[in-house]
Amino acid sequence: MTPFLDSAFWLTVFAIIALLMFSAFFSGSETALTASSRAKLRSRADKGDRGAERALAVTEDSERLIGAILLGNNVVNILSASLATALLTKVFGDSGVALATLGMTALVLVFSEVLPKTYAITLPETVASRVARPIQILTYLLAPVVSVVRAIVRGLLWLLGVRTDADQHMFSIQEEIAGALAIGASEGTMQKEDRDRLLGALDLGNRTVDEIMRHRSQIEMIDLEDAPDAILSAVLASPHTRLPLYKGERENVVGVIHAKDLLRAVEKALRSGDGTLQAVSAMDVLKVAMKPYFIPETTPLDEQMREFLKRRTHFALVVDEYGDLRGLLTLEDILEEIVGEITDEFDPKAEKQLRRTETGDYLVEGAMTIRDLNRETDWSLPDDEANTVAGLVIHEAQTIPNEGQVFSFHGFRFEVVSRKDNRLTRLKIRPLIRDDSANK
């Protein structure tokens, strides 16, 4: 009987084919389980898909999952290559080694790697739901071996100074969502405004009150020692409904006056008196005012928003670690970080903080926050050391520049257009690599 009619020959061929199919299964499973969206799997599981529920469970320990799949995949690939080498050596002699190497490389590449991975990446959640059960069993069976391999790997990484966390997922949910939004915006499937709103909501926990508060130099305040009728005139002339009251010096805030509360007190004084402004002069404004609400400047924005809602108040005064007044924060300020600038008919009309010139430069108000500038222009200027554009220039220059001075850093050219006292009020910024995004 010739070697081709030998039963051992055909058994070996069938064994190689079966091993290649197992290799394809492992490769496709790895791609599907790592590429599938946990949010989509959770949605499927909530609708009663048991496969999706198993996929969520099996991907909880990603290190153990990958270890089991790679172990199984390498075993079947090495075994199939060994069988092919033995088979072709028996038929073709010494040249069978080269033929087995070329043939198995082609077969593994096409049928065990590219084909299953392409299919899995096309329908990741569907494939993940289907393979979750056998992979779960495999992971359980190979757990002792994977644990030993894991211990060896962690020991080697520890010697190299790398510390691993067993409970750490490959990607955080926040990073996954942010990445999906960035891809959607770049591909045109999502509007930039929608992306900015969603990213703004996601980022509230990473930002603190001092980054968005109104600085104390910009706070409109009322002197409690002024006459009541003067206080009434100041409140009516202000575009704000809530104004801090101070006594003696601006740091000594003793209350917050609400325009409605003041007008109610004025009406009561007029009705109980002779109906003239003389009746208002005896009014105690401090009794009408609310108790001031102070918050630390390091409070995260999401925590402060929850506190505003819990207290049913929209207004807080920001203090530093020494108790000194730093600024003012409202619920509207936090909401603006999500939805953008909120204005009404009482807001004073101010010049836009960002304007592009005909030459392609950007005229920027120094008080504009770096975050707002990045959102408007899709730039990536760092905001670790400074909150405003002027603060960034001062930090990089290590001095307070004069008008006309020019600096280049972070891939941009900064020119000081105007300065008032120690404040940089306006700057001109130009990307060193021409930015055409605003023309799109």
C-alpha positions as CSV (number, residue, x, y, z in Angstrom):
1,M,0.0,0.0,0.0
2,T,1.4,3.5,-1.0
3,P,1.8,6.1,1.7
4,F,-1.2,8.0,0.3
5,L,-3.5,5.0,0.9
6,D,-2.2,4.4,4.4
7,S,-4.9,4.9,7.0
8,A,-2.4,6.7,9.3
9,F,-1.7,9.2,6.5
10,W,-5.4,10.2,6.2
11,L,-5.9,10.2,10.0
12,T,-3.0,12.7,10.2
13,V,-4.5,14.8,7.5
14,F,-7.9,14.9,9.3
15,A,-6.1,15.7,12.6
16,I,-4.3,18.6,11.0
17,I,-7.6,19.9,9.5
18,A,-9.3,19.6,12.9
19,L,-6.4,21.4,14.6
20,L,-6.6,24.2,12.1
21,M,-10.3,24.5,12.9
22,F,-9.6,24.7,16.6
23,S,-7.0,27.4,15.9
24,A,-9.5,29.4,13.9
25,F,-12.0,29.1,16.8
26,F,-9.4,30.4,19.3
27,S,-8.3,33.2,17.0
28,G,-11.9,34.3,16.3
29,S,-12.9,34.0,20.0
30,E,-10.0,36.1,21.1
31,T,-10.9,38.9,18.6
32,A,-14.6,38.8,19.4
33,L,-14.3,38.8,23.2
34,T,-11.7,41.6,23.2
35,A,-13.3,43.8,20.5
36,S,-16.9,43.5,21.6
37,S,-18.5,46.4,23.4
38,R,-19.3,45.6,27.0
39,A,-22.2,48.2,26.8
40,K,-23.7,46.3,23.8
41,L,-23.2,43.0,25.6
42,R,-24.9,44.3,28.7
43,S,-27.8,45.6,26.5
44,R,-28.2,42.1,25.0
45,A,-27.9,40.4,28.4
46,D,-30.7,42.7,29.8
47,K,-32.9,41.5,26.9
48,G,-32.4,37.8,28.0
49,D,-29.4,36.8,25.8
50,R,-27.6,34.2,27.9
51,G,-24.6,34.1,25.6
52,A,-24.0,37.8,26.1
53,E,-24.3,37.3,29.8
54,R,-21.6,34.6,29.7
55,A,-19.4,36.8,27.5
56,L,-19.6,39.5,30.1
57,A,-18.7,37.1,32.8
58,V,-15.8,35.5,30.9
59,T,-14.3,38.9,30.1
60,E,-14.3,40.1,33.7
61,D,-10.8,38.6,34.2
62,S,-9.2,39.6,30.9
63,E,-5.7,38.3,31.9
64,R,-7.0,34.9,32.6
65,L,-9.1,34.9,29.4
66,I,-6.3,35.8,27.1
67,G,-4.0,33.4,28.9
68,A,-6.3,30.4,28.3
69,I,-7.0,31.3,24.7
70,L,-3.3,31.8,23.8
71,L,-2.4,28.6,25.5
72,G,-5.0,26.7,23.6
73,N,-4.1,28.4,20.3
74,N,-0.4,27.8,20.6
75,V,-0.9,24.2,21.5
76,V,-3.0,23.4,18.5
77,N,-0.8,25.4,16.1
78,I,2.4,23.8,17.3
79,L,0.8,20.3,17.2
80,S,-0.6,20.8,13.7
81,A,2.8,22.1,12.4
82,S,4.5,19.1,14.0
83,L,2.1,16.6,12.4
84,A,2.4,18.3,9.0
85,T,6.2,18.1,9.2
86,A,6.1,14.4,10.2
87,L,3.6,13.7,7.4
88,L,5.4,15.5,4.6
89,T,8.8,14.3,5.7
90,K,7.5,10.7,5.4
91,V,6.3,11.5,1.8
92,F,8.9,13.8,0.4
93,G,11.9,13.1,2.6
94,D,14.1,15.9,3.9
95,S,12.4,18.5,1.7
96,G,9.2,17.9,3.6
97,V,10.3,20.2,6.4
98,A,10.4,23.2,4.0
99,L,7.1,22.2,2.4
100,A,5.5,21.8,5.8
101,T,6.7,25.2,6.9
102,L,5.4,27.0,3.8
103,G,2.2,25.1,3.6
104,M,1.3,25.4,7.3
105,T,2.2,29.1,7.4
106,A,-0.2,29.8,4.5
107,L,-3.0,27.6,6.0
108,V,-2.7,29.1,9.5
109,L,-2.4,32.7,8.2
110,V,-5.5,32.4,5.9
111,F,-7.8,30.0,7.6
112,S,-6.8,30.2,11.2
113,E,-6.0,33.8,11.6
114,V,-7.2,36.3,9.0
115,L,-10.5,34.6,8.1
116,P,-11.8,34.0,11.6
117,K,-10.5,37.4,12.9
118,T,-12.1,39.3,10.0
119,Y,-15.4,37.5,10.7
120,A,-15.2,38.2,14.4
121,I,-14.4,41.8,14.1
122,T,-17.3,42.3,11.7
123,L,-19.8,40.8,14.2
124,P,-18.0,41.0,17.6
125,E,-21.0,40.9,20.0
126,T,-22.7,38.1,18.0
127,V,-19.6,35.9,17.9
128,A,-18.7,36.7,21.5
129,S,-22.2,35.5,22.6
130,R,-21.8,32.2,20.6
131,V,-18.3,31.3,21.8
132,A,-18.7,32.4,25.4
133,R,-19.8,29.0,26.7
134,P,-17.0,26.8,25.3
135,I,-14.4,29.5,26.2
136,Q,-15.8,29.6,29.7
137,I,-15.3,25.8,30.0
138,L,-11.8,26.1,28.5
139,T,-10.9,28.8,30.9
140,Y,-12.1,26.7,33.8
141,L,-10.2,23.6,32.6
142,L,-6.9,25.5,31.9
143,A,-7.1,27.6,35.1
144,P,-4.3,25.8,36.9
145,V,-1.9,26.0,34.0
146,V,-2.8,29.7,33.3
147,S,-2.3,30.5,37.0
148,V,1.2,29.2,36.8
149,V,2.0,31.1,33.6
150,R,0.4,34.2,35.1
151,A,2.6,33.9,38.2
152,I,5.8,33.5,36.0
153,V,4.8,36.5,33.8
154,R,4.1,38.7,36.8
155,G,7.4,37.7,38.4
156,L,9.3,38.6,35.3
157,L,7.5,41.9,35.0
158,W,8.1,42.6,38.7
159,L,11.9,42.2,38.1
160,L,11.6,44.7,35.3
161,G,9.8,47.2,37.6
162,V,6.3,46.8,36.1
163,R,3.5,46.3,38.6
164,T,0.2,44.7,37.3
165,D,-3.3,44.9,38.8
166,A,-5.3,41.7,38.6
167,D,-8.6,43.6,38.8
168,Q,-7.7,46.2,36.1
169,H,-9.7,46.1,32.9
170,M,-8.0,46.7,29.5
171,F,-9.9,49.9,29.1
172,S,-11.9,52.0,31.4
173,I,-15.5,52.7,30.5
174,Q,-14.8,56.4,30.3
175,E,-11.8,55.9,27.9
176,E,-13.9,53.6,25.8
177,I,-16.8,56.1,25.5
178,A,-14.4,59.0,24.9
179,G,-12.6,57.1,22.1
180,A,-15.9,56.1,20.5
181,L,-17.0,59.8,20.5
182,A,-13.7,60.9,19.0
183,I,-14.0,58.3,16.2
184,G,-17.6,59.3,15.6
185,A,-16.7,63.0,15.2
186,S,-13.7,62.3,13.0
187,E,-15.8,60.1,10.7
188,G,-18.6,62.6,10.5
189,T,-21.2,60.4,12.1
190,M,-21.5,62.7,15.1
191,Q,-21.7,66.5,15.3
192,K,-18.8,68.3,17.1
193,E,-21.3,70.0,19.4
194,D,-22.8,66.6,20.5
195,R,-19.3,65.2,21.1
196,D,-18.3,68.2,23.2
197,R,-21.5,68.0,25.3
198,L,-21.0,64.3,26.0
199,L,-17.3,64.7,26.7
200,G,-18.0,67.6,29.0
201,A,-20.4,65.4,31.0
202,L,-17.9,62.6,31.2
203,D,-15.1,64.9,32.3
204,L,-16.8,66.6,35.3
205,G,-15.3,64.1,37.7
206,N,-11.8,65.0,36.6
207,R,-12.1,68.7,37.0
208,T,-12.3,70.9,40.1
209,V,-14.2,74.0,41.1
210,D,-11.1,76.3,40.8
211,E,-10.9,75.6,37.1
212,I,-14.2,77.2,36.2
213,M,-15.0,79.6,39.0
214,R,-15.4,83.3,38.5
215,H,-12.3,84.9,40.1
216,R,-12.9,87.2,43.1
217,S,-11.8,90.2,41.1
218,Q,-14.7,89.7,38.7
219,I,-17.4,89.2,41.4
220,E,-20.0,92.0,41.7
221,M,-20.6,92.5,45.4
222,I,-22.7,94.8,47.7
223,D,-21.4,96.7,50.7
224,L,-23.7,96.0,53.6
225,E,-22.8,99.4,55.1
226,D,-24.4,101.2,52.2
227,A,-27.8,102.7,52.6
228,P,-30.7,100.3,51.9
229,D,-32.0,102.4,49.1
230,A,-28.5,102.4,47.5
231,I,-28.4,98.6,47.9
232,L,-31.8,98.4,46.2
233,S,-30.6,100.5,43.3
234,A,-27.4,98.4,42.9
235,V,-29.4,95.1,43.0
236,L,-31.9,96.4,40.4
237,A,-29.0,97.6,38.1
238,S,-27.2,94.3,38.3
239,P,-27.8,91.6,35.7
240,H,-27.4,89.0,38.4
241,T,-30.2,87.8,40.7
242,R,-27.9,86.8,43.6
243,L,-25.2,89.1,44.9
244,P,-22.8,88.6,47.9
245,L,-22.9,91.0,50.8
246,Y,-19.7,92.0,52.5
247,K,-19.0,94.1,55.6
248,G,-15.9,96.1,56.0
249,E,-13.7,94.4,53.4
250,R,-14.6,92.2,50.4
251,E,-13.1,89.1,51.9
252,N,-15.7,89.3,54.8
253,V,-18.8,88.0,53.0
254,V,-21.7,87.9,55.5
255,G,-24.6,86.9,53.3
256,V,-26.1,86.6,49.8
257,I,-28.9,88.8,48.7
258,H,-31.5,87.5,46.2
259,A,-33.3,90.1,44.1
260,K,-36.7,88.6,44.7
261,D,-36.2,88.4,48.5
262,L,-35.1,92.0,48.5
263,L,-38.1,93.2,46.4
264,R,-40.5,91.3,48.7
265,A,-38.9,93.0,51.7
266,V,-39.2,96.4,50.0
267,E,-42.9,95.8,49.2
268,K,-43.6,94.8,52.8
269,A,-41.8,98.0,54.0
270,L,-43.7,100.2,51.6
271,R,-47.1,98.7,52.5
272,S,-46.5,99.0,56.3
273,G,-45.0,102.5,56.0
274,D,-46.0,105.7,54.3
275,G,-45.5,104.3,50.8
276,T,-42.3,106.3,50.1
277,L,-38.6,105.3,49.9
278,Q,-38.2,106.7,53.4
279,A,-39.8,103.5,54.7
280,V,-37.1,101.5,53.0
281,S,-34.3,103.2,54.8
282,A,-35.0,101.5,58.1
283,M,-34.9,98.0,56.5
284,D,-32.3,95.5,57.7
285,V,-30.9,94.1,54.5
286,L,-28.9,91.4,56.4
287,K,-32.1,89.8,57.7
288,V,-33.3,89.5,54.1
289,A,-30.0,87.9,52.9
290,M,-29.3,84.1,52.8
291,K,-26.5,82.5,54.7
292,P,-23.4,82.3,52.5
293,Y,-22.5,78.8,51.2
294,F,-18.7,78.2,51.1
295,I,-17.0,75.4,49.2
296,P,-13.4,74.3,48.9
297,E,-11.6,75.1,45.6
298,T,-10.6,71.5,45.2
299,T,-14.1,70.1,45.0
300,P,-14.7,67.9,41.9
301,L,-17.4,69.4,39.6
302,D,-19.6,66.3,39.5
303,E,-19.7,66.2,43.3
304,Q,-20.4,69.9,43.6
305,M,-23.3,69.6,41.0
306,R,-24.9,66.8,43.2
307,E,-24.4,69.0,46.2
308,F,-26.1,72.0,44.5
309,L,-29.1,69.8,43.6
310,K,-29.2,68.3,47.1
311,R,-29.2,71.7,48.8
312,R,-31.5,73.2,46.2
313,T,-29.2,76.1,45.7
314,H,-27.3,77.4,42.7
315,F,-24.7,79.7,44.3
316,A,-21.5,79.1,46.2
317,L,-18.5,81.1,47.3
318,V,-15.1,79.4,46.7
319,V,-12.4,79.5,49.4
320,D,-8.9,78.1,49.5
321,E,-7.3,76.0,52.2
322,Y,-6.8,79.1,54.4
323,G,-10.4,80.1,54.2
324,D,-9.7,83.1,52.0
325,L,-12.2,84.0,49.3
326,R,-11.0,82.8,45.8
327,G,-14.1,83.1,43.7
328,L,-17.7,82.3,42.9
329,L,-19.4,79.3,41.4
330,T,-23.0,78.7,40.2
331,L,-24.8,75.7,38.9
332,E,-25.0,77.4,35.6
333,D,-21.2,77.5,35.4
334,I,-21.1,73.7,35.7
335,L,-23.9,73.2,33.2
336,E,-22.0,75.4,30.7
337,E,-19.1,73.0,30.8
338,I,-21.5,70.4,29.3
339,V,-23.8,72.4,27.0
340,G,-21.7,75.5,26.2
341,E,-22.3,79.1,27.0
342,I,-25.8,79.9,28.4
343,T,-27.0,83.5,28.0
344,D,-30.3,85.2,28.5
345,E,-31.8,88.7,27.9
346,F,-30.2,90.1,31.1
347,D,-26.6,88.9,30.4
348,P,-24.4,91.8,29.3
349,K,-23.3,91.6,25.7
350,A,-19.6,90.9,25.7
351,E,-17.1,90.6,22.8
352,K,-16.4,87.1,21.7
353,Q,-13.5,85.6,23.6
354,L,-12.2,83.9,20.4
355,R,-12.1,85.4,16.9
356,R,-10.3,84.3,13.8
357,T,-8.6,87.0,11.7
358,E,-8.3,87.2,7.9
359,T,-4.7,86.1,8.2
360,G,-5.6,82.9,10.0
361,D,-4.5,84.0,13.4
362,Y,-6.8,83.7,16.5
363,L,-7.4,86.7,18.7
364,V,-8.1,85.3,22.2
365,E,-9.1,87.0,25.4
366,G,-6.5,86.2,28.1
367,A,-9.2,85.2,30.6
368,M,-10.5,82.5,28.2
369,T,-10.0,79.0,29.7
370,I,-7.7,76.6,27.9
371,R,-10.4,74.0,27.9
372,D,-12.9,76.3,26.1
373,L,-10.2,77.2,23.6
374,N,-9.4,73.6,22.9
375,R,-13.2,72.8,22.5
376,E,-13.6,75.7,20.0
377,T,-10.6,74.9,17.9
378,D,-10.0,71.1,18.5
379,W,-6.5,71.9,19.8
380,S,-4.8,70.1,22.6
381,L,-3.1,72.8,24.6
382,P,-2.2,71.5,28.1
383,D,-4.2,72.8,31.1
384,D,-2.3,71.1,33.9
385,E,-0.4,74.1,35.0
386,A,-2.8,76.9,34.1
387,N,-6.6,77.3,33.6
388,T,-6.5,80.3,31.3
389,V,-4.7,81.2,28.1
390,A,-3.0,84.1,29.8
391,G,-1.9,81.8,32.7
392,L,-0.4,79.4,30.2
393,V,1.7,82.1,28.6
394,I,2.9,83.4,31.9
395,H,3.7,79.9,33.1
396,E,5.7,79.1,30.0
397,A,7.4,82.5,29.9
398,Q,8.2,82.4,33.6
399,T,7.5,86.1,33.7
400,I,4.7,88.6,32.9
401,P,5.3,89.5,29.3
402,N,5.0,93.0,27.8
403,E,2.9,93.9,24.8
404,G,4.4,92.8,21.5
405,Q,6.4,89.9,23.0
406,V,6.2,86.6,21.1
407,F,6.7,83.1,22.3
408,S,6.6,79.7,20.7
409,F,5.7,76.5,22.6
410,H,3.4,73.5,22.3
411,G,3.4,73.9,18.5
412,F,1.9,77.4,18.6
413,R,3.0,81.0,18.3
414,F,1.7,83.3,21.1
415,E,1.9,87.1,20.8
416,V,0.8,89.5,23.6
417,V,-1.5,92.0,22.0
418,S,-2.6,93.9,25.1
419,R,-1.8,94.0,28.8
420,K,-3.5,95.8,31.7
421,D,-1.6,96.1,34.9
422,N,-0.3,92.5,35.5
423,R,-3.0,90.9,33.4
424,L,-2.6,89.8,29.8
425,T,-6.0,90.8,28.3
426,R,-5.6,89.7,24.7
427,L,-3.3,87.4,22.8
428,K,-2.8,86.4,19.2
429,I,-2.3,82.7,18.6
430,R,-1.2,80.9,15.5
431,P,-0.5,77.2,15.0
432,L,3.1,76.7,13.7
433,I,1.6,74.1,11.4
434,R,-1.2,75.8,9.6
435,D,-4.6,74.8,10.9
436,D,-7.4,74.8,8.3
437,S,-10.0,73.2,10.5
438,A,-11.9,76.4,10.8
439,N,-12.4,76.6,7.1
440,K,-14.0,73.2,6.8
